[in-house]
Each structure stands twice: as structure tokens, then as C-alpha cells.
């Protein structure tokens, strides 16, 4: 899966999807997609990543307490 670094606008390829969707992880391993050479995996903060369209990551992927603020039924 590809995401975009907010700061540079460069695409990064997520190494482990489970790291990305686990809200307890603040960082993920990803490879910068720059040029012909494959870059080594680097740690990226989830706060600095968005989908290539510019859409933010789902709250349930970045906030382990996303349900704490939901109104009771």
C-alpha cells in the first residue's frame, strides 16, 4: 500500500500493513519511492502520512482511544 509523506509529498510503500492499522503504533516501517533504486525501510510517524489523494488516515488507525469519546447509546 502506498501513502504520501505530508512534508515532502513523496510516496512511501508500507512494509507491514498490520503496523499501519494498529492504533497503538505511532510509527510504521515504509520505503521511500524515489527514483529507480529501492530505498531501505525507514520509520515514519503516522501523523506525517496521508493517502495519495490527500485524505487523512482513518482515526481508528491512529488513535487507540477513538471509541472513548463516542456517545453512549
ZAGU-225042 format. One record per residue: residue in one letter; x, y, z of N, C-alpha, C, CB in turn. Coordinates in steps of 0.1 Angstrom, whole numbers, plus 5000, padded with zeros to 4 digits. Glycine has a CB too. Example, Ala and Ser with C-alpha at 12.3 -4.5 7.8 and 13.67 -1.06 7.14 Angstrom:
A513249435078512349555078513249675078511349555090/S512849785071513749895071512950005079514149945057/
This chain:
X500849885000500050005000500950125000499050005012/X500550224992501250354992500550464999501450394977/X501350545006500950665013501850775009500950645029/X501450895013502251015009502751085021501351115000/X503951125021504551195032504051345031506151195032/X503451395041502851525041503951635039502151555054/X505051615044506151715044506751725030507251685054/X507051615024507851615011506951594999508851515011/X505751535001504851494990505251364983504851604980/X506351304988506851174982506051054986508351154986/X505850964977505150834981506050744989504650764968/X505450674998506150575006505350445005506350625021/X506050335004505350205004505450145018506050104993/X504250115024504150055037504749915036502750055042/X505649875046506249745046505249645053507549745054/X504649685064503749595071502449665074504349555085/X501449615067500049675068499549665083499049605059/X499949565090499449545104500049655113499849405109/X501249705110501749825117500849945115503149855113/X500449965102499650075098498250085105499450085083/X497549965105496249965110496149945126495449855104/X497249925132497249905147497350045153498549815151/X496350095160496350225165497350245177494950265170/X497850145182498850155192500250195187498950025200/X500450175174501750205168501650355163502050115156/X502650435167502750575163503650585150503350655174/X504450485148505350485136505150355128506750505141/X505450365116505450245107506750235099504250245097/X507050125094508250105085507750115071508949965087/X508450205063508050225049509250255041506950335048/X509150235028510250265019509850385010510550145010/X510750485010510550605002510650554987511650715005/X509750604979509750574965510350694957508350544960/X511650694956512350804949513250744939513050894959/X513050764926513950714916513850564913515350754919/X514850514907514850374903515350284914515850364891/X516150334923516650244933515650224945517950304939/X515650104950514750064961515450114974514449914962/X514850204981515350254994515150155005514750394997/X516050165015515850075027514650125035517150075036/X514050035043512850085051513350185061512249955058/X512450285064512650385073511450405082512950525066/X511650445094510550475103509850605100510950475118/X508550605098507750725095506650735106507050715081/X506450855111505350885120504050885112505551015127/X503050815118501750815112501150955110500750725120/X501451045119500951175119501451255106501451255131/X502551205100503051275089502651205075504551275089/X501751115076501351045064499851065061501650895066/X499551065048498151065043498050975031497751215039/X496850945026496650875014497150955002495150835012/X497550894991497950974980496951084975498250884968/X495751064978494651164974494751284984493351104975/X495451274995495551385005494651355016495151514998/X493851255016492851225027493651165039491851115022/X493251215051493851165063493651015065493351245075/X494550955073494350815077493150805086495650765084/X492450695086491250675095491650695109490550545092/X490750755117491050775131491350645139489850845138/X490650535135490850415142492150345139489750315137/X492950405130494350355127495350435135494650365112/X494950555140495950645146495650675161496050765139/X494450645165494050685179493550555186492950795179/X494350505196493850385203492650405211495050335211/X492350525214491150565223490050625215491650655234/X489950595202488950655193487550625198489150615179/X487250525205485950485210485650555223485750335211/X486550605230486350665243485450785243487650705250/X485450855232484650985231483350965223485551085224/X482950835220481750815213480550825223481750675207/X479450885219478350895229477750765232477250985223/X477250745244476650615248475250605241476550605263/X474950485238473650465232472550445242473650335223/
